[in-house]
Amino acid sequence: RGRRDDTCPSYHIGTSGRTIRGRRTRQIGKLTIVSPRETPRVNYPVEDHLQILNVLARYSFALDSHDQARLTGCFHPDALISFCGTILTPEEFAAGTASMLDGVVGVHQAGNHMVDIDGARATVASYVFAVHVLPQNNEPAEVIFGNVAGPTDSVILGRYDDKFELRDGAWKILERKISFIWQQHLASMPIVPGWKGM
């Protein structure tokens, strides 16, 4: 015999709105709808969750638009970023990425966010998919992309592991570890003239 699923509504004919197995009923014509068993309501901090996702989106837009002020604004002042084997402050990270991505057109898309909020702290894991159109002879970019001989499209799959903290009503990143999972270089395709990122 299959196990009864009491989390789903059930339907009965001609019961005239009686209480069935202790559950409320609702009458529609001759059909009685028995409500599912009530489950505990989870007091999930939706506004906090959305604010954290907004920070992750602002980070991607800041990288792609080479906006150092917006990028550092995603982090608390005492935050630390683990990137390519180096621990950086937000200012060091923003200046370094600005140098590495100089002349690079890129789009970063973060997704599959796993957000675990515990009071004023949160642990967040995300995948990131990034595409970059690389120019020739950008020596700082070799840290990420290696030595490319000519205009190249670089596709990267990576992961962000973050610790967020709520201060003065604002969620920002306190710790970030950037990991690279996979990378591939492709022959460069033309981009829209004049487009320089988001």
C-alpha positions in Angstrom: 0.0 0.0 0.0 1.2 3.5 -0.8 1.6 6.0 2.1 -1.1 8.6 2.4 0.2 12.2 1.6 -1.6 14.4 4.1 0.0 17.5 2.7 -2.3 17.6 -0.3 -6.0 18.4 -0.4 -8.5 15.5 -0.7 -12.0 15.5 -2.1 -15.2 13.8 -0.9 -18.7 13.7 -2.3 -21.7 14.6 -0.1 -20.0 15.1 3.2 -21.8 18.5 3.7 -18.9 20.3 5.2 -18.1 18.0 8.1 -14.8 17.9 9.8 -12.8 15.0 8.4 -9.9 13.5 10.4 -9.6 16.8 12.3 -9.1 18.9 9.2 -11.2 21.8 8.0 -13.5 21.3 5.0 -15.0 23.6 2.4 -18.1 22.9 0.4 -18.4 23.6 -3.3 -21.7 22.2 -4.5 -21.7 18.5 -3.7 -17.9 18.4 -3.5 -16.2 18.8 -0.1 -12.5 19.9 -0.2 -10.5 18.8 2.8 -7.7 21.2 3.6 -4.1 19.8 3.8 -2.5 19.3 7.2 -1.0 22.6 8.3 2.8 22.7 8.3 4.8 25.0 10.5 5.3 28.4 8.9 9.0 29.2 8.3 9.9 32.8 9.2 12.3 33.2 6.4 14.0 36.6 6.1 12.9 37.3 2.5 14.0 41.0 2.5 17.5 40.0 3.7 17.7 37.3 1.0 16.8 39.8 -1.7 19.3 42.3 -0.5 22.1 39.7 -0.6 21.1 38.8 -4.2 21.1 42.5 -5.1 24.7 42.8 -3.8 25.7 39.8 -6.0 24.1 41.5 -9.0 25.8 44.8 -8.3 29.2 43.1 -8.1 28.8 41.6 -11.6 27.7 44.9 -13.1 30.6 46.7 -11.4 33.1 44.2 -12.8 31.7 44.5 -16.3 31.5 48.3 -16.3 34.9 48.7 -14.6 33.3 50.7 -11.8 35.7 50.5 -8.9 33.6 52.5 -6.5 30.5 50.3 -7.1 32.7 47.2 -6.8 34.2 48.2 -3.4 30.7 49.2 -2.2 29.7 45.5 -2.3 32.2 44.8 0.5 32.6 45.9 4.1 35.8 48.0 4.6 37.5 45.2 6.5 36.5 42.5 4.0 39.1 40.0 2.5 39.0 38.5 -1.0 40.9 35.3 -1.8 41.8 35.5 -5.5 44.4 33.6 -7.5 46.2 32.6 -4.4 46.3 36.1 -2.9 44.4 37.7 -0.1 43.3 41.2 -1.0 41.4 44.1 0.5 38.4 45.5 -1.5 40.5 48.4 -2.7 43.4 46.2 -3.8 40.9 43.8 -5.5 39.1 46.6 -7.3 42.4 48.2 -8.5 43.8 44.8 -9.6 40.7 43.8 -11.6 40.6 47.3 -13.2 44.2 46.7 -14.4 43.6 43.1 -15.5 40.4 43.9 -17.3 41.7 47.0 -19.0 40.5 46.8 -22.6 38.6 43.6 -21.9 34.8 43.4 -22.7 33.2 41.0 -20.3 29.9 39.7 -18.9 29.6 38.0 -15.6 26.5 36.0 -14.7 26.2 34.6 -11.2 23.5 32.1 -10.4 22.4 28.9 -8.5 22.7 30.9 -5.3 22.6 29.0 -2.0 21.9 31.5 0.8 21.9 30.4 4.5 21.0 33.3 6.8 21.8 33.1 10.5 20.9 36.3 12.3 23.3 39.1 11.1 25.5 36.7 9.2 25.0 34.7 6.0 26.9 32.0 4.1 26.4 32.2 0.3 27.7 30.0 -2.5 27.2 30.8 -6.2 28.3 29.6 -9.6 29.6 32.3 -12.0 29.7 32.0 -15.8 31.9 34.7 -17.4 32.7 35.5 -21.0 35.5 37.9 -21.9 36.7 39.4 -25.2 40.4 39.7 -24.8 42.7 42.1 -26.6 46.3 41.4 -27.5 49.2 42.2 -25.2 47.4 42.7 -21.9 50.1 41.5 -19.5 48.1 42.0 -16.2 45.3 39.8 -17.7 47.7 36.9 -18.1 47.1 36.2 -14.3 43.6 35.0 -15.2 43.6 34.2 -18.9 47.2 33.1 -19.6 49.2 34.4 -22.6 46.9 34.8 -25.6 48.4 35.4 -29.0 45.6 37.5 -30.5 42.0 38.6 -29.9 40.4 35.8 -28.0 37.1 34.9 -26.3 37.6 33.4 -22.9 34.8 31.4 -21.2 35.2 30.8 -17.5 33.1 28.7 -15.1 33.8 29.5 -11.4 32.4 29.7 -8.0 32.0 32.3 -5.3 32.0 31.3 -1.6 31.0 34.3 0.5 30.4 35.3 4.1 28.0 38.2 4.3 27.4 40.4 7.4 24.6 42.8 8.2 25.8 46.2 9.5 23.7 49.3 9.9 20.9 47.7 7.9 23.0 46.8 4.9 24.2 43.3 3.9 27.7 43.3 2.4 30.4 40.8 1.7 32.9 40.2 4.5 34.8 37.3 3.0 34.9 36.1 -0.6 36.8 33.1 -2.1 36.9 33.0 -5.9 37.6 29.6 -7.4 38.0 28.7 -11.1 36.5 25.4 -12.2 36.9 25.5 -16.0 38.2 27.8 -18.7 38.3 27.7 -22.5 39.6 30.0 -25.1 37.7 30.4 -28.4 38.3 32.3 -31.6 37.1 35.8 -31.1 33.8 36.9 -32.6 32.8 40.5 -33.5 31.1 42.5 -30.7 28.6 45.3 -31.1 30.5 48.4 -32.1 31.0 50.8 -29.2 29.8 48.3 -26.5 32.1 48.4 -23.5 30.3 46.4 -20.9 27.3 47.0 -18.6 
